[in-house]
Amino acid sequence: MKSRAFSFVTAAAVLLIAFTLIISPALQAQNAQETRLDSVHYGISTDISDLSSLDIEALQLAMTFGLTSINSLETVFHYDADRINLRGTWLVDFTEDTPRDLNLRLGLASENGLSGLEPALGLGGEFPAGDNTYIFGHLDYYFNISNSSLVYRGGVGIPLTVNSNLRLSAGNSFWNRDSHQLKVGMEIEL
């Protein structure tokens, strides 16, 4: 009975995401604009519990595409020496035209390589911390995962140039939910 409930929740989440992705462009037609690449982020992750070795556990390439003034899509390619995994997250910004971003996050992530997708729902944001520095974070709940279903990350972005930032964060990832990771990355805003 429990697996049937998870199947229903998964199906409902996937249908909600698909419905929203199909209907959203029609609702935003008055603010329509071309899809654009907003930022590219490259990061490396290591396990916080063993900082003495600083072994690289994963490499990530993330791209954020602006769809409309309040909708964007974040794609993540995650490589952990065994396989490449993918995650796509649709971000709906509740705070359009303000210096802060507070987003509803609707996501799908591949569990084992490129097979199977797991739906997620979460909240995330980016908030100014002075002198172009910002803090960011997110919390996602994955529906079909029986243990460690929460994925979280929080950190700080430090400007290096006009359009690039150093990003330092701590958290876990969908692909390594049971360990805490330190992530160092570079973000280029286009």
VOKE-494574 format. One record per residue (C-alpha): x, z, y; residue in three letters. Coordinates in pm, 1 decimal. Example, Ala and Ser with C-alpha at 12.3 -4.5 7.8 and 13.67 -1.06 7.14 Angstrom:
BEGIN
1230.0 | 780.0 | -450.0 | ALA
1367.0 | 714.0 | -106.0 | SER
! end
This chain:
BEGIN
0.0 | 0.0 | 0.0 | MET
285.6 | 80.7 | 236.2 | LYS
442.1 | -266.9 | 205.9 | SER
103.6 | -422.7 | 281.7 | ARG
84.6 | -221.4 | 607.1 | ALA
432.5 | -336.5 | 703.6 | PHE
336.6 | -696.6 | 624.5 | SER
31.7 | -667.3 | 848.4 | PHE
235.4 | -512.9 | 1132.0 | VAL
501.1 | -784.1 | 1097.1 | THR
243.1 | -1061.3 | 1095.1 | ALA
62.7 | -912.5 | 1395.9 | ALA
388.5 | -877.0 | 1591.0 | ALA
497.1 | -1234.3 | 1515.5 | VAL
151.1 | -1367.2 | 1612.8 | LEU
155.8 | -1164.5 | 1937.4 | LEU
499.9 | -1299.4 | 2028.9 | ILE
402.2 | -1658.9 | 1939.6 | ALA
71.5 | -1634.4 | 2129.7 | PHE
244.5 | -1493.6 | 2436.3 | THR
516.7 | -1759.1 | 2429.7 | LEU
252.6 | -2033.4 | 2409.8 | ILE
11.2 | -1889.9 | 2670.9 | ILE
268.3 | -1756.0 | 2919.0 | SER
375.8 | -2095.7 | 3059.5 | PRO
12.4 | -2183.1 | 3133.2 | ALA
-39.1 | -1852.2 | 3313.8 | LEU
280.3 | -1901.2 | 3516.7 | GLN
214.2 | -2268.4 | 3605.1 | ALA
186.1 | -2189.3 | 3975.6 | GLN
541.1 | -2048.2 | 3970.1 | ASN
679.7 | -2310.3 | 3731.4 | ALA
1047.9 | -2391.2 | 3754.7 | GLN
1306.2 | -2550.0 | 3532.4 | GLU
1465.4 | -2345.3 | 3256.0 | THR
1810.9 | -2239.5 | 3369.1 | ARG
2107.8 | -2060.3 | 3216.9 | LEU
2135.9 | -1738.0 | 3420.8 | ASP
2426.0 | -1558.6 | 3252.6 | SER
2670.2 | -1565.2 | 2963.9 | VAL
2808.3 | -1245.1 | 2813.8 | HIS
3090.7 | -1208.6 | 2562.2 | TYR
3156.8 | -871.9 | 2401.0 | GLY
3352.5 | -694.7 | 2129.2 | ILE
3233.2 | -381.0 | 1949.7 | SER
3418.0 | -98.0 | 1777.1 | THR
3302.1 | 216.9 | 1598.3 | ASP
3305.7 | 520.9 | 1831.2 | ILE
3376.4 | 762.2 | 1545.3 | SER
3722.4 | 607.2 | 1490.4 | ASP
3857.9 | 514.5 | 1832.8 | LEU
4216.7 | 572.4 | 1717.0 | SER
4218.9 | 246.5 | 1519.6 | SER
4011.2 | 36.0 | 1762.5 | LEU
3918.4 | -205.9 | 1484.8 | ASP
3693.8 | -483.0 | 1610.7 | ILE
3368.4 | -463.3 | 1415.8 | GLU
3180.7 | -750.2 | 1577.6 | ALA
3198.5 | -1027.7 | 1834.9 | LEU
2892.2 | -1124.5 | 2035.1 | GLN
2801.3 | -1414.0 | 2259.0 | LEU
2479.7 | -1364.0 | 2456.8 | ALA
2309.1 | -1610.7 | 2689.3 | MET
2016.1 | -1539.0 | 2917.8 | THR
1788.8 | -1826.4 | 3019.6 | PHE
1545.0 | -1797.7 | 3311.0 | GLY
1207.2 | -1947.6 | 3221.0 | LEU
996.3 | -1842.2 | 3521.9 | THR
1034.3 | -1584.9 | 3795.6 | SER
931.8 | -1303.9 | 3556.0 | ILE
1011.5 | -1449.7 | 3211.4 | ASN
1352.5 | -1496.3 | 3056.2 | SER
1495.6 | -1542.8 | 2709.1 | LEU
1805.7 | -1364.3 | 2581.4 | GLU
1981.5 | -1514.9 | 2280.3 | THR
2258.4 | -1333.4 | 2090.8 | VAL
2502.4 | -1474.8 | 1837.5 | PHE
2661.0 | -1185.0 | 1645.6 | HIS
2964.3 | -1233.7 | 1417.0 | TYR
3088.8 | -946.7 | 1199.3 | ASP
3353.7 | -1123.2 | 983.4 | ALA
3097.0 | -1177.3 | 705.0 | ASP
2823.8 | -1380.8 | 869.9 | ARG
2668.6 | -1502.1 | 1191.0 | ILE
2339.9 | -1335.7 | 1283.3 | ASN
2097.5 | -1431.2 | 1558.8 | LEU
1863.3 | -1241.0 | 1786.7 | ARG
1621.7 | -1376.5 | 2041.6 | GLY
1445.6 | -1152.2 | 2292.8 | THR
1179.4 | -1257.3 | 2536.5 | TRP
1205.4 | -1044.1 | 2852.4 | LEU
905.9 | -991.8 | 3080.5 | VAL
1018.0 | -842.1 | 3413.5 | ASP
774.8 | -587.7 | 3560.0 | PHE
970.0 | -555.9 | 3886.1 | THR
993.6 | -909.0 | 4022.6 | GLU
1153.9 | -935.7 | 4369.5 | ASP
1321.6 | -593.2 | 4360.8 | THR
1686.8 | -502.4 | 4299.9 | PRO
1588.1 | -333.7 | 3971.3 | ARG
1479.3 | -495.2 | 3648.2 | ASP
1239.6 | -322.7 | 3409.3 | LEU
1159.6 | -544.0 | 3112.7 | ASN
919.3 | -551.1 | 2823.5 | LEU
1129.4 | -679.2 | 2531.6 | ARG
972.8 | -884.7 | 2249.1 | LEU
1236.9 | -975.4 | 1994.0 | GLY
1316.9 | -1137.7 | 1662.8 | LEU
1644.8 | -1079.2 | 1478.8 | ALA
1790.0 | -1223.2 | 1158.0 | SER
1868.0 | -956.8 | 897.4 | GLU
2109.2 | -1125.0 | 653.9 | ASN
2282.8 | -1423.9 | 802.6 | GLY
2018.6 | -1674.9 | 902.2 | LEU
1751.6 | -1571.1 | 650.0 | SER
1444.5 | -1369.2 | 747.8 | GLY
1337.0 | -1254.6 | 1093.2 | LEU
1246.5 | -899.0 | 1191.9 | GLU
1014.5 | -844.1 | 1493.8 | PRO
1082.7 | -582.8 | 1761.6 | ALA
918.3 | -434.8 | 2069.7 | LEU
1109.4 | -247.3 | 2338.1 | GLY
1185.8 | -160.9 | 2698.3 | LEU
1502.0 | -230.4 | 2891.6 | GLY
1634.4 | -251.0 | 3241.1 | GLY
1911.8 | -286.5 | 3490.6 | GLU
1936.7 | -62.5 | 3796.7 | PHE
2175.7 | -59.5 | 4096.1 | PRO
2431.7 | 221.5 | 4109.2 | ALA
2601.5 | 132.5 | 4440.3 | GLY
2868.5 | -116.9 | 4552.5 | ASP
2729.6 | -390.7 | 4321.1 | ASN
2783.3 | -163.5 | 4019.8 | THR
2479.5 | -127.0 | 3795.3 | TYR
2362.2 | 68.6 | 3494.7 | ILE
2169.8 | -94.0 | 3212.8 | PHE
2004.9 | -4.2 | 2887.3 | GLY
1742.4 | -87.8 | 2630.3 | HIS
1553.0 | 67.8 | 2341.9 | LEU
1395.5 | -157.7 | 2075.3 | ASP
1179.0 | -61.2 | 1778.6 | TYR
1197.9 | -289.0 | 1472.0 | TYR
869.7 | -285.1 | 1280.6 | PHE
974.4 | -382.8 | 929.9 | ASN
1275.0 | -153.7 | 893.4 | ILE
1210.5 | 165.0 | 693.1 | SER
1514.3 | 361.3 | 817.0 | ASN
1701.0 | 352.5 | 1147.6 | SER
1442.2 | 128.7 | 1309.3 | SER
1554.1 | 207.6 | 1667.5 | LEU
1822.9 | 0.8 | 1836.4 | VAL
1958.3 | 129.4 | 2166.4 | TYR
2235.7 | 55.1 | 2413.7 | ARG
2325.9 | 188.1 | 2757.2 | GLY
2615.1 | 125.5 | 2988.1 | GLY
2758.1 | 25.8 | 3322.3 | VAL
2843.6 | -309.8 | 3479.0 | GLY
3140.5 | -318.6 | 3717.3 | ILE
3188.4 | -624.1 | 3940.1 | PRO
3518.6 | -810.9 | 3905.1 | LEU
3443.5 | -1115.3 | 4122.6 | THR
3136.3 | -1249.3 | 4300.8 | VAL
2979.3 | -1373.7 | 3976.0 | ASN
3155.0 | -1180.2 | 3696.7 | SER
3122.6 | -825.0 | 3570.3 | ASN
3301.4 | -601.0 | 3324.7 | LEU
3042.3 | -433.7 | 3100.1 | ARG
3110.5 | -106.6 | 2915.9 | LEU
2840.2 | 33.4 | 2690.2 | SER
2762.3 | 256.5 | 2393.9 | ALA
2485.2 | 231.6 | 2138.4 | GLY
2411.1 | 67.8 | 1806.9 | ASN
2304.2 | -282.3 | 1707.0 | SER
2036.5 | -426.8 | 1483.0 | PHE
2304.3 | -524.4 | 1231.9 | TRP
2479.9 | -185.9 | 1235.2 | ASN
2205.1 | 66.4 | 1308.1 | ARG
2369.5 | 367.6 | 1142.7 | ASP
2686.4 | 389.3 | 1352.7 | SER
2752.2 | 438.5 | 1722.0 | HIS
2955.0 | 163.1 | 1883.4 | GLN
3157.8 | 116.0 | 2197.1 | LEU
3120.7 | -232.5 | 2341.9 | LYS
3345.2 | -394.4 | 2602.2 | VAL
3242.8 | -727.2 | 2747.4 | GLY
3254.1 | -976.8 | 3029.2 | MET
2944.6 | -1121.4 | 3194.2 | GLU
2943.0 | -1440.2 | 3400.8 | ILE
2638.8 | -1495.4 | 3621.2 | GLU
2564.5 | -1861.7 | 3687.0 | LEU
! end
